[in-house]
Amino acid sequence: MKKFLAAITNPVTGDFGNFNKVAANPLAPFFVKVWRAVIIFGAILMLVYLLWGSIEWLTSEGDKEKLTSARNKILHAIVGMSLLAASVAIVFFIDNLGIFGFKILQLEWPTP
């Protein structure tokens, strides 16, 4: 029965479902997809927060509290953008060194 089940393959995924033939870290593709999604989601949120602070700055009408709030929003958006850029730079550096044995930025499916 085990031989019969081992012979069943999905033509779309191939051997990806068989973790015996996958690279040493089978969760690597999952973490890569999660990291990329977090970077994209964070960039979108950063842009929205930057626009929100900019609009608040334009509509502050000289009110000190609104101006300070808008300035803080813009500053926090720029800090968030810096953290996202630093994250990408660190991952790019680690990826080029090949420390963990898989390419984060150029994900390739392992073949048997």
N, C-alpha and C positions, 0 to 999 in steps of 0.2 A: 504494500500500500504506500509506503514512504517513497519508493522509486516512482510510483505513478504520480504522486503529488509533486515530486521534485521535477518531473518532466513537464509540468504545466507552467507555461510562461505567458506573460502578458506581452503582446507584440508592441504595445506602446511604451511600457517601462523597461522591457527587456529583463536584465538580471538585477535591476535595482532593488527589487523586493527580496532578493537573496543576499542577506548581509554577510554571508561567508565569503562572497566574492567581491564585496565592496571594499574600498580602501580601509585603512586602519581605523578611521573615525567616521562611522556611518552618519553621524549627526552633523557633519560639516556642511552638507548642502542646506540643511534646515537652518543652521545658524547664519549662513551667508544670506539666505533669503530674508530672514528676520532682520539682520543688520541693514540690508539694503532698504527694506520697508521702513525701518525706524529713521534712516537718514532722509528718505523722501518725505515721510510724514513730518519730521522735524523741520525740514526746509520749508514746507508749505506753511506750517504753523509760525515759523519765524517771519515769513513774508507777510502773513496776515497780521501778526503782532506789530510789525514795523509799519504797515499801512494804518493800523488802528492808532498807533502813537503819532503818526504824521497828521492824520485827520484831526486828532485831538489837539495837536499843536496849532494847526490852522484855525481851529474854532475856539481857541482858548480866550481870545479877545482881551489879552493882557492880564488875565486872572493868574496870580502867582501859583495858586494850588494846582490849577489845571495845567499850567505850563510845566511845573515840576513833575506832575504825573505823566505828561506826554514825554518829557525828556527822559524819565526813568524807563518808560516803555520802549523808546527808541534805543536807549543804552542796553537794555536787557535783550532786545532783538539782535543787536550787534554782537553782544557777548555770546548769545546762542549760536549765531552764525559762525563765530570764531571757534566755538567748541565742536560744531559739526565739521568744520574744515580741519581742525586738529585731529578729530577722529578718523576722517578719511586719510589724512597724511600718515597717521600712525599705522593704520591698516595697510596702506600702500607700502610703507617702509617694511613692515613685517612680511608682507606678501612677497616683496622682492628678495628678502633674505631667505625665504623658504623655511622658516623655523618649524612650522607645524606640519609640513609635508603636504599641504594642499594650497592651491591658489585661491585666494578669497575673491579677487577681482576678476579672474578668468576661470570661472567654475567649469570644469569638464567632468562629465560622467565617467566613472571608471569602467574599463572594459575588461573582460576576463582574459 
